[in-house]
Amino acid sequence: MAHAAHDQHDHHDHEHHGPPKNFIERWVFSTNHKDIGTLYLVFALTMFFIGGSFAMVIRAELFKPGLQLVQPYFFNEMTTLHALVMIFGAIMPAFVGLANWMIPLMVGAPDMALPRMNNLSFWLMPFAFCVLLSTLFMPGGGPAGGWTMYPPLSLQGESIAYTVFAVHLMGISSIMGAINIIATILNMRAPGMDLLKMPVFVWSWLITAFLLIAVMPVLAGAVTMLLTDKYFGTNFFNAAGGGDPVLYQHIFWFFGHPEVYIMILPAFGIVSEIIPTFARKPIFGYKAMVFAIASIAFLSFIVWAHHMFAVGLPMGAEIFFMYATMLIAVPTGVKVFNWVTTMWGGSMTFETPMLFSIAFVILFTIGGFSGLMLALAPADFQYHDTYFVVAHFHYVLVTGAAFAIIAAAYYWLPKWSGNMYNETWGKIHFWSSVISVNVLFFPQHFLGLAGMPRRIPDYNVAFANFNMISSIGGFWFGASQLIFLGVVIHAVFFSKKKSPDRSWEGAKGLEWTVPSPAPFHTFAVPPVINDDELAHGHVDH
Amino acid sequence: MATSTIDPLNAHTAHQEAEVQARRKRARRTAWILGGVALAVFLLSILQMLNV
């Protein structure tokens, strides 16, 4: 008790101060949710460019048929590490960064519930990725068996130990981050901020955090069993010893499918914040949106085997997983309908965050439709392991998750930095990205339907034209993201245009009541909640 | 907007002090429960495979 009281005095002493002057003290030992959020976002952007450079190698190799630039093993390392870096290093940390920055501001909390654990959650990530990427420089090379790490393929080579260790670190980081988010939302809301008055972004993260806690330990279990199979003589997945390699696929996808939703539910939350702001209307069907997110999260646990239709499941299982998967279209359709209906009749303007959000709604829906096609078990035998799958999940994860993160960055950058970004360059970035991303990924549908398998460095000449188009789109899309980097650097360090506290005319919520840039400490005194100020202050209970 | 009701960082009264302590206790309890669930899921995912 005495210790706790002492802590409070420490807080009191620092409360009116700004951030520590010492660079190390501020950034390495930070327990401030805004600084840790910034660290996550900078880390995610760095990994986005590292993972993107791997994608450039892949598209350069596939520019023409035949082996062009790299050895096949290195190509396989690139496909494997591109996925691991983008999923665990770019998309997920970016969402956690957004959560760190915005959730305390949105619910009126002074910080995250467990600030020191927050620091640890972040600092595990750079070490995890140093371990993972260091394998590229080791004798024998890095992991090359795909991000799914299916045995027995993934057990060839020694890098699996490093990969497993890195995955464990990422998993621990994600679980601690999720615990912190749940503890913050459930315990730190300002008086009067009822659960059903919370912004949809907060709701989406609350549900995502439960998903993380439920499935990240399953991935940890799966890769631990890989490790013991490789080094400790167990036979979990070794058929010769009585194990079953297909068992790994079941465990992996029990994690893997909810993981897909972990990467898209916060994106739903972001778009649900941005569209009402620029349509100048409250979101249509607030409660339906929340229940749709919860429904999608629940369904994500009972559809994992649709990734495994081709392994030889019993007919009853194929039918169950096919229909369960198709069922996800219902709550997803509710969300798309509600976004469109929010825009309907709204007084819309098309600033860059809104443009990315509208592109999200349209292009994510295309990814959803190709997902429905893949859900059909008989058809999946044709599509399985082809470029159709690659096209599908890139529409969901690039024009879905990544576009939402970019939209969020443009939307909240004025609040974070206190400066407005350059709208002209933002729009150039948008149009360049949205055209190039379709040049990049749309032809991959045709390649997949024609039978081009994924994860190969060489291909039949029949696939040459679409691959060349796709590669041109890839280089174009990659170059477009340098514009984004330039816009962000300009806005943070050089922009002369200051942002008002409420950066956007139609923006509602507690985060817009604090100054821009948001002070180092906010809501040290819990705000008095004014329902008119909240986006969802008048929801019927 | 910034009118105070409770100040968790500058708790001066016994009531406010108690409120802050209760909130901290709830946050810690939430963290321990969720951490326990995560650990249990990890162990169960391996233990049930031992029967294979």
Interface residues (C-beta under 8 A of the other chain):
Chain A: M1 A4 A5 Q8 H11 H12 E15 P110 A113 L114 M117 I175 A178 I179 N180 I182 A183 T184 L186 N187 M188 P191 I213 A214 M216 P217 V218 A220 G221 A222 T224 M225 F236 G242 G243 D244 L247 I251 T513 A524 V525 P526 P527 V528 N530 E533
Chain B: M1 A2 T3 S4 T5 I6 D7 P8 L9 N10 A11 E17 V20 Q21 R23 R24 R26 A27 R28 T30 A31 L34 G35 V37 A38 L39 V41 F42 L43 L44 S45 I46 M49 V52
